[in-house]
Amino acid sequence: MIFGGLQKNSLIDYPGKISCVLFATGCNFSCPYCHNPQLARGCRDDATVFDEKTAYDFLERRKGFLEGVVISGGEPTLQKDLPAVCEKIKEMGYPVKLDTNGSRPQVLKRLLDDALVDYVAMDIKTDPANYNPLIQKDFNPSPLLESIQQTHALRQERHSESALPDAWFHWFDFFPYLAELNDFLVQYGGWLAAHDPEGADLQERLVCLVDRCTRALSTTTADPRRGRFPLRLCRVDPNLANAIWGRDGSIRWVDWEYGGWGDPALDLADMRWHIALEGVSEAQHARIRSKYVRPDDDPGFEQRLAAWDRLLLTRWPFLILRALWSAHNGPDRVRLTRPEVSPTALRARLVRTIERAERFRVS
Ligand code: SF4
């Protein structure tokens, strides 16, 4: 196998590990925003290409320093030697992470079945229905959906959702979120009251929000448990940089950071109230709501949406409060670094998100 590039050290490509990244050449997609089109086209620049032996020699020298190896691309699953390369790297004692676009489920299945990869990151570009023509002409979404299904099954098999950071997975029930809100009140509400000139008032308003949310959820008929609604592919990165607005006011999301099977009502509520959409006008906000294509076979959608709206709106002030706490006190159990936003900006955002939640009446 020929590689088109090597990143010798990385702290971000393999979560929790110091890794290196081996870049495979060639790709079967043509994303308009591709970060490395030359590599994707398989162009072999003699200055950067190297063979497997060079890669293994490098990994041998880095034993004891590197903790994992990322195989990225291009699209690595196009390489027929990929399983053998993964096997060899694992024999050397390195866990292997694969970055893939998900287009080749049979290769992925083999790698997973034979335990040749320890971590799979799949880059889902947009709604599979939008791949044609944005990502690949005449795209057939079936293989991609199969790959997503495989990694989803893997996730359920190997991980308990509640043991993982809440930023990565959603709970499919209201009550863990309510418990979390009450935990936030205890952990950070008292600190706010003691350290901010208007903290006591803000804390009181947060208590009222949680009370309202608790009352609303105790009377709802919505049933959020898995198996009670048709699961769909969800979008969970509503960064405005990933949005393309159509002339008719429709919206398309590209470059999803993560896609998982989930509740479409939770998906929509998450997008609508996400802090990343704070700058969106009321009119655009209304369009996101009205243009969302909800499933026909889901009679509980509206009730669940109302409940998730209430819950996620209430949750955002607490997420900002946690970030504000971390800006003053350092990382907590979830946040690993200090926020990049200043404490002053975070406090202003806290007030805005409280006001936003207080304004909310109906979905
Ligand atoms: S899948 Fe990745 S490497 Fe291939 S074209 Fe898209 S961004 Fe580039």
Boltz pocket constraint, residues with backbone or C-beta under 6 A from the ligand:
constraints:
  - pocket:
      binder: B
      contacts: [[A, 27], [A, 28], [A, 29], [A, 30], [A, 31], [A, 33], [A, 34], [A, 35], [A, 36], [A, 37], [A, 40], [A, 73], [A, 74], [A, 75], [A, 101]]
      max_distance: 6.0
